């Protein structure tokens, strides 16, 4: 199992030990672009044309709700990858 597959498996299992950087990597690999927060905020917004933006605070640990948002993106992208 590759590192990428392991990371996706952790997202799909809602692993509570995921880090912000790992969620960022997953979202960016699916075409989301991160917008840096303004004026000292810790909330980063990821945008992709035709999809709802996803805002994730850069805190540790990452709350489950934000992991669930990324999980939904992964599941949707996996549907499109299947033949």
Legacy VTK file of the C-alpha trace (Angstrom):
# vtk DataFile Version 3.0
C-alpha trace
ASCII
DATASET POLYDATA
POINTS 83 float
0.000 0.000 0.000
1.503 3.353 -1.039
1.805 6.370 1.257
-0.987 8.059 -0.729
-3.307 5.065 -0.312
-2.559 4.978 3.420
-3.342 8.684 3.720
-6.664 8.244 1.897
-7.485 5.251 4.120
-6.862 7.411 7.196
-9.171 10.126 5.852
-11.881 7.602 5.019
-11.636 6.065 8.497
-11.898 9.557 10.064
-8.554 9.147 11.835
-8.514 11.726 14.637
-4.719 12.068 14.372
-4.731 13.649 10.911
-2.771 16.881 10.624
-3.730 20.047 8.750
-0.893 19.489 6.265
-2.253 16.038 5.386
-5.757 17.369 4.729
-4.224 20.177 2.661
-2.308 17.648 0.563
-5.465 15.626 -0.139
-7.557 18.653 -1.101
-4.850 20.133 -3.319
-4.369 16.808 -5.093
-8.042 16.986 -6.127
-7.681 20.491 -7.549
-8.603 22.640 -4.566
-6.615 25.858 -4.123
-5.824 27.133 -0.643
-6.480 30.789 0.156
-4.404 32.162 2.996
-6.372 33.801 5.789
-6.258 37.519 6.324
-5.501 39.575 9.404
-4.135 36.857 11.655
-6.885 34.273 11.229
-6.012 30.581 11.430
-8.844 29.477 9.103
-7.733 28.450 5.614
-10.270 28.193 2.787
-9.913 25.678 -0.040
-11.763 26.452 -3.266
-12.464 24.526 -6.460
-14.562 25.680 -9.394
-18.071 24.242 -9.192
-17.723 23.027 -5.588
-18.509 24.518 -2.210
-15.516 26.043 -0.432
-14.092 24.166 2.545
-12.710 26.142 5.484
-10.375 24.363 7.898
-8.716 25.966 10.924
-5.031 25.198 11.338
-5.319 23.795 14.845
-4.188 20.602 16.458
-5.998 18.330 16.754
-8.242 18.765 13.728
-11.907 18.420 14.695
-13.868 15.523 13.249
-16.250 17.766 11.279
-13.380 19.040 9.115
-12.109 15.520 8.475
-15.656 14.551 7.465
-15.669 17.385 4.912
-12.452 16.104 3.335
-13.783 12.536 3.460
-16.809 13.651 1.421
-14.460 15.128 -1.206
-12.422 11.900 -1.370
-15.549 9.754 -1.718
-16.905 11.993 -4.487
-13.601 11.916 -6.382
-13.379 8.121 -6.009
-16.804 7.793 -7.663
-15.483 9.663 -10.699
-12.313 7.538 -10.879
-14.137 4.200 -11.044
-14.768 2.824 -14.558
LINES 1 84
83 0 1 2 3 4 5 6 7 8 9 10 11 12 13 14 15 16 17 18 19 20 21 22 23 24 25 26 27 28 29 30 31 32 33 34 35 36 37 38 39 40 41 42 43 44 45 46 47 48 49 50 51 52 53 54 55 56 57 58 59 60 61 62 63 64 65 66 67 68 69 70 71 72 73 74 75 76 77 78 79 80 81 82
